[in-house]
């Protein structure tokens, strides 16, 4: 990979980590300001927003990055791509936003969801439009290889959300204040992005029609398949919330949402791998280097399984202590759905690098079929289980839906032309996990202080897991050297010390 590509990947990963760390700080404060009931209402609005933004975004981010990076003979090609996608994006956001406002005023919103949801939908419409401004400008920066500018804006957006959203909620505007803070953060960062783009993009092109020979069909076709794939994936995250709130109420939905937040911490590394692999796999597919693709997929699957299994063991052992400390004693009821979600979250984590390699090839129809099958199972089980078992039913349905992503995408991988299980070393990983689980659960049961458990148990578990994994061959010496080169200095030194002792 070129130095520019590596720099872009580092910028993207840094932005994701920055947003995650800010979320770790902001979320417990927000939960305590809103309480479980209002937080449940907020979770429902976020789920609706997530689905609507998938429709409004319409795969535009991938289209902007793909087509702006192409070197075509048309004069002013990048400006034409920006103009086409800009008008399309703002027009679509305006139409959907208007429909949401009309439904908020004239639809049976409060009869379905409760008092106050009409104003929430109006603010949701504002969020859709302001988010679209930031979305288009951010990905235009990325399409022009300015990731070092686009990703700090993502972190700034989270900071502004924390400032405005939390402040407005604290002074009495509750959920409406959080939504307004989100819209303010998006429009401020959108304006900053416009200023950064001023020398690189002619914004007057948004008012000028593109030429008749512009390949609109190619761009829209690419967007359509991406939108379907993303929408099906997003449905896995949101169907449970959308069904749970009207059936079980806001309080139970708030507890369940907090369980989802904790479980999805486990996805930070798999998501990073997913981002990198779309680019890396695309290069290998273009060279028809199938052996390298299978090796890449197999190693990523093993590393992802090993890492997420360790996190799952830690979260399972310390679930009660972490939930009470992070969210407050009011949310201790979230522990049961959290434990039920863990197996599926591990399965989904493993599936992420697998379907990223398929995306790199561009064979989206197979991926859509696999994801659609998992989404259907998820929907049916949530419909069947939530009315009877509430948030526990939602957790079981969702964990099965998440887990089925792994099953279906393993089958899709073979159809596309690679095998991610060639070098999985499942017996070795299982042994390391079993030894670590005994040590972690045993240590946690002997420590009475919740705070001390959260401080002491994770490093003990990591050390035992690292020693056993290296001893029995979960990772080979060459892979350890690769990790040492990529990890921060202190972590690399620790890993090198453990490796030397084991050997």
N, C-alpha and C positions, 0 to 999 in steps of 0.2 A: 504494500500500500504506500501511496505517496505521503509525504510529510503533511500535506494539506488535509488529506483524509484522516490521518491519525490525529491531527490537531482538532478537526471537526468532531471526531468521536469523543475525545477528551472533554471538549466543551459541552457536548450533549450530556455525558455522564456527570460532569460537575454540576450542571444545572439540575439534573434529576436528584442528585444527592442533596444539593442545597434546598430544594423544595421539600424533600422528605424530612430533613432535619428541622426546617421551619414548621412543617406540619406536626412533628413530634411535640414542639413547644406550643403551637396554637391550639391544637385539637383539645387537650384537656382543659384549657382555659375556656374555650367555647362551650364545651360540655357543661362545665360548672355554671356558666352564665345562663345557658338556656334551660338546663335541667333535662331529664330523660324525655318528658313529653314533647317539649318544643324541639329538642334535638331529633326526635322521631319525625316531626313535621319537616324539619330541615332536610333530613335524610331522604324523605319522599320527594321533595322539590329537587334535590340534587340528582336523584334517579331519573326524574322526568327531564331535567336539563341535560343529563348525559345522553339520553336517547335522542332528544331533539337536536342537540349539537352534532350528533353523528349524522343525522339527516341534513342539517344545514351545512356542515362542513363538506359533505358529499365527496370525500376523498380528495379534496382540493389540495391538501398539504402534499400528498404524494405526487399529484399532478404538477404542482408548481416546481417541486424539487427535480422531478424527472425531466420535464420539458424545458425548463429554463437552463438546465445543465447541458442540453443537447446543442451541438453546433450545427445549425441549419443554414441553408443558403439564403433564406428570406431576410430581407433588410429589416433591421430592428427586431429580430425574432424575440428576444427577451422582453422587450416592451410590449409586443403583441400578446405574449403569454400572460404577462401581468395584467394587461387590459382585459383580456378575455376572462381570466379567472376572477379578477377584481369585480367586474360588473356582475358576473354570474353569482359570486359569493354574496355581495351586498343585496342583490335583488332577491335571492333565495331567503336570506335572513329577514328581510323586510316582510316578505309574504308570510313566512312562518310566524314571525313575531306578531304581525297583525292578527293572524288566526288565533294565537294564544290569548291576546287581549280580548278579542270578541268572545272567546269561550269563557274567559274569566268573568266578563260582565253578564253574559246572557246564558251561559251553560249552567247545568246543575252542579256546580263545583262544590259549594258549601254543603249541599245535601249529601254529596259523596264523601268528601274529605273532612268537613268540619268548618267552623267559623274562621274567618280570616284568610282563607285560601284564595279568594278572589284577588285581593291585593298582592298576594304572593305570585299569582300568575302574571299580573301586570309587570311586576318587577322581574319576573322570569323572562318576559318578552324583551325588556330593556337589556337584561344580561345577554340574551342571544345576539342582539345587534352589536353591543359593545365588544363581546367576545369575538365576534366575526371580524371586526376591525383589527383587533390584536392578532388574531389567528392568521389572517392573510398577510399582514405586514411582517410578522415573525417568520413565516415560512418563505416569504420573498427574500428576507435576509439570508436564510439558510440556502435557498436556491442560488444565491449569488456568492456562496461560500463565506458568509460572514457569521458563522456559528458563534464566534467569540463575542459577537454583539447580540445575537438573538437569544442565547441562553441566559445571560445575566438578566435580560428583561423578564424571563420566566421567574427568576428568583425575586426580582423587584416586584413583580405582580403579587407574589405570595406575601411579601413584606407589607405592601400596601393593603392587601386584604386583611392581614392581621391588625394593622393600625385602624383602618376605617370600619371593617366589619365588626371587630370586637368592641370598638368604642361605641358604635351605634347600638349594638346589642346591649351593652352594659348600661347605657343611659335610658333604656326602656323601650327601644324599638324591636327587641327580640329578633325573631327570624327575618322580619322585613329589613331590619338594620343590617343583618349579615348579607342578605341578598343585594341590598343597595351598596354595601362595601365592596362586594364582588364586582358589580358593574363599574364602580368608580375606579377600582384597580385596573380593570381591563382597558377602559378608555384612556386613562393616563399613560399606560404602557403602549397602547396603540399610537398615541400622539408622539411619544418618544421614538417609536419605531419609524414613523413617517419622517421625523426630523433626521434620523440616521440614514434613511433611504433617499433623502432629497437630492443628492448628487448622483445617484445611480439609477433612479427611476423617474420617468416623466409622468407625473400624476395627471397631466392633461389628457393622457391617452385613455383614461377611464371614460372620457366624454366623447371619444372618437370611435366609430364602428371599426371593427377589424375587417380586413379585406375579404372578399367573397371566396378566395382560394385558400383561406386559412383552414387547417384540418380540424374543424370543430368536432367531427365525428370521432376521430382518433382520441382526442382529449376526453370527451364525454364518455366514451366506451371504457377507457381506462378507469375513470372515476367511478363508473357504475359498479364494476366488479369490486373495487376497493371498498365502496360504501356498503355493499351487501355483506362482504366479509367482516368489516368492522362492526356493522350493526348487529350481526349475529353474535359476535364476541361480546359486545357491550350488553346485549340482552342477558347473557349469563351473569353479569354483575348486578342487574337491576330488577329482573322479574320478581325475585323474592321480596324486595322492598316494596315494589308497586302492589303486590298482592297482600302483603302482610299488614300494611297500614290500615286499609279499609276493613280488614277482617279482625285483626287483633288489637288495633288501636295504636296511638302514638307512643305510649310508654313502652310497650313491648317492642315496637319498631326501633325506638331509640337504643334499647338494650342490644338488639340484634345488630344494629348498625355499628355499635362499638365493637362487637365481636368481629365483624367484617374488617374494621379498621386495623385491629391487632393482627388478624390472620394475614392480611395483605401486606404487612411489613415483610413477609417472607419472599415477596416478589421483586424486591429491589434489584438483586443481582440477576435473576433470570430475565427481568426486563432489560437490563443493561446488555446482557448477552444477546437478547433478541434484536436490539437496535444494531449492534455490531454485525451480527450474522447476516442481516439483510444485504449489507454491502459486501461482506466477505464472500458469502455464498454466490452472489450474483457474478462476481469476478470468476469464480471457479466454474460456474455453469457455462459462462461464455467460452471457457477453454475446454469444456466437456471433460473436465478432470473428475470423473466419478469416484475414483478411489480417494482422492483428497476430500471430497464432499462427505463420503461415508465416514472417514476418519474424523473429520471435523464434527460431524453430527454425533458420533459415538462418544467422543471425548466430552463434548458439551453436555450430553445426556448424563454421563457418569458424574461429572463435576456438579451439575445442577442437583441431581439426586442426593449426592453426598452432602452438599451444603444445606439444602432445604430439610433433609432428614435431621441434621443436627439442630437446626432452628426449631423444627417441630417438637423435638424431644424437650428442648429448653422451655418452649412456650407451654407445652402440656404440663410440665412439672411445676411451673411457676405461674400458671394462669390466674389463680385466685389472687396471689400477691400482686401481680402486675396490674390486673384490672382495678383492684381496690386503690392502689397507689396512683395509677395513671388517670382513671376516670372518676374515682370516688366510690365510697361504700354503696351508694345508691345503685351502682351498675354491677354489683356482684352477680346478679342474675344472668349476666352475659357470659359467664364462664362455661355453662353447659353448651350453648350453641357454638362457642369458640372451639371447644374440644371436638365437637361433631364436624366442624368445618375443616379441621387440620388435614385429614387424609386427602380430601379433594383438592385443597390448596397445594399440597405437595405434587399431586398428579398434574394440575394445571401448570405449575412451575416447570416441571419436566417437559411439558408439551411446548412451551414457548420457544426455545431454540429450535425445536423440530419444525414447527410451522414457519418460523422465520426463514429457514433454509428453503422451504417450498415457496415462500414469497420471493426469495431471491431469484428463483427460476422464473417466476411470473405465472405459474400454473394455478391461477386463483380458483378455477372451477372445482378442482379436487378439494382445495382447502375450504371452499364454501360448503361443499357437500359434507365434509367431516364436521365442520363447526355447526352447520345447520342441524345435523343429527344430534349433537350434544345439546344444542339449544332447545330442541324439541323435547328431549328427555327431561331437561331441567324444567321446562314449562309445565309439562304434564305432571311431574312429581310435585311441584309446588302447588298446583291446583288441587291435587289430591290430598296432600299432607297438611297444608297450612290450616284449612278449616278445622281439622281434628286435633292437631298437635301444636298449633301456633308457631312460635319462633323455633322450637325444636324441630318441627316438621320442615320449616324453611331451611334450616341448617342441613338436615339429612338430604333433602331434595337438591340443594345447591352443591353439597359435597359429591353427590353422585354425578350431577351435571358436570362439575369441574373435572372429576376423575375420568369421565367418559371422553373428555377432550384428549387425554393421553391415548386412550385406546383407539379412537378414530383417527388421530393424526399419526399414530404408528402405522396404521393401515394405509393412510394417504401417502406417507413417506415412501413406502414400498412401491406404490403405484407411480409416484413421481420419479423414483429411481435411486433411492439410497436407503441404507439400513442403519438406524441410530442405535441398535442394540448389539452391534458386533463385539464391542469390548466393554460391556456394562459392569462386569465384576459384581454381580448382585449378591453373591454369597459373602464376599469380603465386606461390602457395604453393610449388609445385614448384621454380620458379626460385630463390626465396629459400632453400629447403632445399638445393638443389644447390650454390649458391655457398657457403653456410655449411659444408656437409659437406666441401668441398674445403679450406677454410680450417682447420676444426677438425681433420680427420685429418692435414693437413699439419703444423700446429703441434704436435700431439701426438707425431708421429713424430720431430720435431727435439729435443724435450725429453727428456733421458734420465732425470731424476729423476721418480719416480711422484708424489711429493708436490707438486713444482712443477707437474706436468701438471694435477693436480686443482685447484690454486690458480689457475693462469693461463688454462687453456684455456676453462673455462666462461664467464668474463666476456668473453673475446675473441669466442667464438662468439655470445653473446647480443648484443653490440654490432653485429657484422656482420649478424646476422639482423634486428635491429631496423632498421638503416639501409636494408638492401635491401628489407625488407618495406614500409617507409614510402615508399621511392622508387618502387617499381613498383606500389603500390596494393593490397597485401594488406589494409591497414586504411585507411579513409577519414579525413580530418581530423576529422570530427565524432565518429567512434569513438575517435580518439586523445584528444579532449577528455573523452569519457566515462571512458576509462581513467585519465586524469590525476586526475579527481575522486575515483575509487574507490581508487587505489593509495596506499600510504604516501608521505609527503612527499618523501623522498629519491629513491625510485623514480620518482615523478611528475615531479620536477625533471629527472632524467636523461632520461626519455622526452620531456619538453618540449624539452630542449636538442637531442636528436637530431632531433626533428621540425623544429625551427627551422633546423637546419643543412641538413637534406635539402631543405626548401622554399626 
